[in-house]
Amino acid sequence: MAGSNATESGGRRGIEAGDAAPDFTLPATGGHTVSLATLRGKPVVVYFYPKADTPGCTREACGFQEALGQLGSIGTTVIGISRDAVPALERFAAKFGLHFPLASDADTAVAKAYGVWVEKTMYGRTSMGLERSTFLIDAAGRVARVWRKVKVDGHAAAVLEAVKALP
């Protein structure tokens, strides 16, 4: 399983740079589904966030929205993934003017495949949750870069620079 115990004991922690990106097809905003396989041939930024319309997740989404023009001009797609249901994602996208797909991973299958469904501790309580993480996937479908435990401020700009540096 993709829990944190394997990593704490020195095991591999999910997807790493150089790995093939696990494919997924998820329901998304705009009445669509998003499928990584259909985006092959161009770079894709896949970012996982804990919950729509919370302060950190809002700043992160708005950061990617601000960078979207530049990312799009170099052929890059951005996909945000959380456990939120599609109606909540639709409200979040509308409220903040987000023009990239937000996808619902309600059963956490994709989060587990990417190794971002982890044990978290908050206020002394331990539970499973999404680790704020971003994966830059190159045109060939390989993971070019991984950011884990993302600090929101400046993150979208760092991702944009990494996309520009792709061969």
GIVENWO-V786885 format. One record per residue. N is the residue number from 1. RES is the residue in one letter. OMEGA is omega in degrees with one decimal (NA if undefined). NEAR is the number of other ideal C-beta (glycine too) atoms within 12 Angstrom. D_FIRST is the distance of its C-alpha to the first C-alpha in whole Angstrom. Layout:
BEGIN
n=N res=RES omega=OMEGA near=NEAR d_first=D_FIRST
n=N res=RES omega=OMEGA near=NEAR d_first=D_FIRST
END
This chain:
BEGIN
n=1 res=M omega=-174.8 near=18 d_first=0
n=2 res=A omega=179.0 near=28 d_first=4
n=3 res=G omega=-176.0 near=25 d_first=6
n=4 res=S omega=-177.8 near=25 d_first=9
n=5 res=N omega=179.9 near=15 d_first=9
n=6 res=A omega=-179.1 near=17 d_first=8
n=7 res=T omega=180.0 near=20 d_first=11
n=8 res=E omega=179.8 near=11 d_first=13
n=9 res=S omega=175.3 near=10 d_first=14
n=10 res=G omega=178.6 near=8 d_first=14
n=11 res=G omega=-179.3 near=14 d_first=11
n=12 res=R omega=-176.7 near=12 d_first=11
n=13 res=R omega=173.9 near=25 d_first=10
n=14 res=G omega=-175.3 near=31 d_first=10
n=15 res=I omega=179.1 near=34 d_first=13
n=16 res=E omega=176.6 near=21 d_first=16
n=17 res=A omega=-178.7 near=19 d_first=20
n=18 res=G omega=179.0 near=17 d_first=21
n=19 res=D omega=169.2 near=23 d_first=18
n=20 res=A omega=179.3 near=21 d_first=19
n=21 res=A omega=177.1 near=36 d_first=18
n=22 res=P omega=178.6 near=29 d_first=15
n=23 res=D omega=175.3 near=21 d_first=18
n=24 res=F omega=170.5 near=35 d_first=18
n=25 res=T omega=-175.3 near=22 d_first=20
n=26 res=L omega=172.3 near=36 d_first=21
n=27 res=P omega=-174.5 near=27 d_first=24
n=28 res=A omega=177.9 near=32 d_first=25
n=29 res=T omega=177.9 near=34 d_first=29
n=30 res=G omega=-179.9 near=18 d_first=32
n=31 res=G omega=-177.6 near=13 d_first=31
n=32 res=H omega=164.7 near=21 d_first=29
n=33 res=T omega=174.5 near=19 d_first=26
n=34 res=V omega=-179.9 near=32 d_first=24
n=35 res=S omega=-178.6 near=24 d_first=23
n=36 res=L omega=-177.7 near=35 d_first=22
n=37 res=A omega=-178.2 near=17 d_first=24
n=38 res=T omega=-178.2 near=19 d_first=27
n=39 res=L omega=179.9 near=28 d_first=27
n=40 res=R omega=-179.8 near=19 d_first=27
n=41 res=G omega=175.7 near=16 d_first=30
n=42 res=K omega=-179.5 near=24 d_first=30
n=43 res=P omega=178.3 near=36 d_first=28
n=44 res=V omega=172.7 near=43 d_first=26
n=45 res=V omega=176.9 near=47 d_first=24
n=46 res=V omega=178.2 near=47 d_first=21
n=47 res=Y omega=179.2 near=46 d_first=21
n=48 res=F omega=179.6 near=45 d_first=18
n=49 res=Y omega=-172.5 near=42 d_first=20
n=50 res=P omega=-174.4 near=36 d_first=19
n=51 res=K omega=179.2 near=26 d_first=22
n=52 res=A omega=173.5 near=34 d_first=25
n=53 res=D omega=169.2 near=26 d_first=29
n=54 res=T omega=-171.1 near=20 d_first=28
n=55 res=P omega=-178.0 near=16 d_first=30
n=56 res=G omega=-178.6 near=23 d_first=27
n=57 res=C omega=177.0 near=34 d_first=26
n=58 res=T omega=178.6 near=26 d_first=29
n=59 res=R omega=-179.6 near=23 d_first=30
n=60 res=E omega=-179.9 near=43 d_first=28
n=61 res=A omega=179.7 near=43 d_first=28
n=62 res=C omega=175.1 near=28 d_first=32
n=63 res=G omega=177.5 near=34 d_first=32
n=64 res=F omega=176.9 near=42 d_first=30
n=65 res=Q omega=179.0 near=27 d_first=33
n=66 res=E omega=-179.4 near=24 d_first=36
n=67 res=A omega=-172.8 near=32 d_first=34
n=68 res=L omega=179.6 near=28 d_first=34
n=69 res=G omega=179.9 near=16 d_first=37
n=70 res=Q omega=179.1 near=22 d_first=37
n=71 res=L omega=179.4 near=33 d_first=34
n=72 res=G omega=-178.9 near=21 d_first=35
n=73 res=S omega=175.7 near=13 d_first=38
n=74 res=I omega=170.9 near=23 d_first=36
n=75 res=G omega=-176.1 near=19 d_first=34
n=76 res=T omega=175.9 near=33 d_first=31
n=77 res=T omega=175.3 near=32 d_first=29
n=78 res=V omega=175.6 near=43 d_first=27
n=79 res=I omega=174.0 near=44 d_first=24
n=80 res=G omega=-177.9 near=48 d_first=23
n=81 res=I omega=173.3 near=51 d_first=20
n=82 res=S omega=177.6 near=44 d_first=19
n=83 res=R omega=-176.7 near=31 d_first=18
n=84 res=D omega=175.1 near=33 d_first=22
n=85 res=A omega=-177.4 near=22 d_first=23
n=86 res=V omega=178.8 near=28 d_first=26
n=87 res=P omega=177.2 near=17 d_first=29
n=88 res=A omega=177.7 near=23 d_first=28
n=89 res=L omega=177.9 near=39 d_first=27
n=90 res=E omega=179.4 near=25 d_first=31
n=91 res=R omega=179.1 near=17 d_first=32
n=92 res=F omega=-179.6 near=32 d_first=30
n=93 res=A omega=-179.4 near=33 d_first=32
n=94 res=A omega=-177.3 near=17 d_first=35
n=95 res=K omega=-175.0 near=19 d_first=36
n=96 res=F omega=176.1 near=28 d_first=35
n=97 res=G omega=-179.2 near=15 d_first=36
n=98 res=L omega=-174.9 near=32 d_first=33
n=99 res=H omega=173.2 near=23 d_first=33
n=100 res=F omega=-175.1 near=38 d_first=30
n=101 res=P omega=168.9 near=39 d_first=27
n=102 res=L omega=-174.0 near=46 d_first=25
n=103 res=A omega=-178.9 near=40 d_first=22
n=104 res=S omega=176.0 near=36 d_first=20
n=105 res=D omega=-172.5 near=36 d_first=17
n=106 res=A omega=-178.1 near=20 d_first=17
n=107 res=D omega=177.6 near=15 d_first=14
n=108 res=T omega=-179.4 near=29 d_first=12
n=109 res=A omega=-179.2 near=22 d_first=11
n=110 res=V omega=177.4 near=38 d_first=12
n=111 res=A omega=178.6 near=38 d_first=11
n=112 res=K omega=179.8 near=26 d_first=8
n=113 res=A omega=-180.0 near=28 d_first=9
n=114 res=Y omega=177.9 near=38 d_first=11
n=115 res=G omega=-178.5 near=32 d_first=9
n=116 res=V omega=172.3 near=42 d_first=11
n=117 res=W omega=-167.9 near=31 d_first=9
n=118 res=V omega=173.6 near=32 d_first=10
n=119 res=E omega=-179.3 near=21 d_first=12
n=120 res=K omega=176.3 near=20 d_first=15
n=121 res=T omega=178.0 near=12 d_first=18
n=122 res=M omega=-179.6 near=11 d_first=22
n=123 res=Y omega=177.1 near=7 d_first=25
n=124 res=G omega=179.3 near=7 d_first=23
n=125 res=R omega=178.2 near=10 d_first=21
n=126 res=T omega=177.2 near=14 d_first=17
n=127 res=S omega=175.5 near=16 d_first=15
n=128 res=M omega=179.2 near=23 d_first=12
n=129 res=G omega=177.8 near=25 d_first=14
n=130 res=L omega=172.7 near=38 d_first=14
n=131 res=E omega=179.2 near=34 d_first=15
n=132 res=R omega=-174.4 near=31 d_first=19
n=133 res=S omega=178.6 near=39 d_first=18
n=134 res=T omega=178.8 near=41 d_first=20
n=135 res=F omega=173.8 near=46 d_first=20
n=136 res=L omega=-177.2 near=39 d_first=23
n=137 res=I omega=-176.7 near=41 d_first=23
n=138 res=D omega=-175.9 near=31 d_first=26
n=139 res=A omega=179.6 near=21 d_first=28
n=140 res=A omega=178.9 near=19 d_first=27
n=141 res=G omega=177.8 near=28 d_first=23
n=142 res=R omega=178.6 near=25 d_first=22
n=143 res=V omega=-179.1 near=32 d_first=21
n=144 res=A omega=-175.6 near=32 d_first=24
n=145 res=R omega=178.7 near=34 d_first=23
n=146 res=V omega=171.8 near=31 d_first=20
n=147 res=W omega=177.5 near=32 d_first=21
n=148 res=R omega=-179.4 near=26 d_first=18
n=149 res=K omega=-174.6 near=20 d_first=19
n=150 res=V omega=167.2 near=31 d_first=22
n=151 res=K omega=-168.5 near=17 d_first=26
n=152 res=V omega=-173.6 near=27 d_first=27
n=153 res=D omega=179.2 near=14 d_first=31
n=154 res=G omega=-175.6 near=17 d_first=32
n=155 res=H omega=-178.5 near=33 d_first=28
n=156 res=A omega=178.6 near=35 d_first=30
n=157 res=A omega=178.3 near=19 d_first=32
n=158 res=A omega=177.8 near=25 d_first=30
n=159 res=V omega=178.4 near=39 d_first=28
n=160 res=L omega=179.1 near=30 d_first=32
n=161 res=E omega=178.6 near=19 d_first=33
n=162 res=A omega=177.3 near=29 d_first=30
n=163 res=V omega=179.4 near=35 d_first=30
n=164 res=K omega=-177.8 near=21 d_first=34
n=165 res=A omega=178.7 near=15 d_first=33
n=166 res=L omega=177.6 near=25 d_first=31
n=167 res=P omega=NA near=11 d_first=34
END
